[in-house]
Amino acid sequence: KAGVTQTPRYLIKTRGQQVTLSCSPISGHRSVSWYQQTPGQGLQFLFEYFSETQRNKGNFPGRFSGRQFSNSRSEMNVSTLELGDSALYLCASMGTAPDTQYFGPGTRLTVL
Amino acid sequence: AQKVTQAQTEISVVEKEDVTLDCVYETRDTTYYLFWYKQPPSGELVFLIRRNSFDEQNEISGRYSWNFQKSTSSFNFTITASQVVDSAVYFCALSERAGGYQKVTFGTGTKLQVIP
């Protein structure tokens, strides 16, 4: 089975712009979660989608949003980018193995 | 509140040495899962092991072994005969169900450097 894929792998944006990141889960997995990883804050949970519905959300401002499509692919959007949004954004999919998340390679976002 | 502590920020060992990565967790739940993930420089978090709260059996997989002790709320990870390819950041994580939803808390990670 192919693993979790994320595109793009690297992204450079400027403050005020918006960005959309994409994640394709492992085939058959219906849950997709997004995390932000920074050196200062570590791994922080953004949100989880299951069957096109957001079922859990972390403590991030409304500039961070996401959605999931009927094929379980998910997108994450960040509007009005700030310097502090520079991070590695990781997507994880989960299937039937209890609570076990499988991660993609991440998208490294740099905001200038 | 759930919490995962990885007190070792960085560890350096010489190749072929054994190394143990510590993980201590806090939870009020009786049902939970514990995980270890490896993050090489490429960035992807690689799943290594899952252990549920009712299974305190230690596990060995090749050069890797895990020691789960509920009495001390610890889930330590040992690499035997370390190799340069083991160099990575290792994360311990705790997963609980809160209000029907999964809540995952990651530790801050331990950076392991294996010197040839």
HADDOCK unambig.tbl for C-alpha pairs under 7 A between the chains (distance, minus, plus):
assign (segid A and resid 42 and name CA) (segid B and resid 108 and name CA) 5.90 0.50 0.50
assign (segid A and resid 43 and name CA) (segid B and resid 106 and name CA) 6.51 0.50 0.50
assign (segid A and resid 56 and name CA) (segid B and resid 101 and name CA) 6.75 0.50 0.50
assign (segid A and resid 99 and name CA) (segid B and resid 95 and name CA) 6.89 0.50 0.50
assign (segid A and resid 102 and name CA) (segid B and resid 47 and name CA) 6.44 0.50 0.50
assign (segid A and resid 103 and name CA) (segid B and resid 44 and name CA) 6.39 0.50 0.50
assign (segid A and resid 103 and name CA) (segid B and resid 45 and name CA) 5.55 0.50 0.50
assign (segid A and resid 103 and name CA) (segid B and resid 46 and name CA) 6.76 0.50 0.50
assign (segid A and resid 104 and name CA) (segid B and resid 44 and name CA) 5.77 0.50 0.50
assign (segid A and resid 105 and name CA) (segid B and resid 43 and name CA) 5.78 0.50 0.50
assign (segid A and resid 105 and name CA) (segid B and resid 44 and name CA) 4.06 0.50 0.50
assign (segid A and resid 106 and name CA) (segid B and resid 43 and name CA) 6.57 0.50 0.50
assign (segid A and resid 106 and name CA) (segid B and resid 44 and name CA) 6.30 0.50 0.50
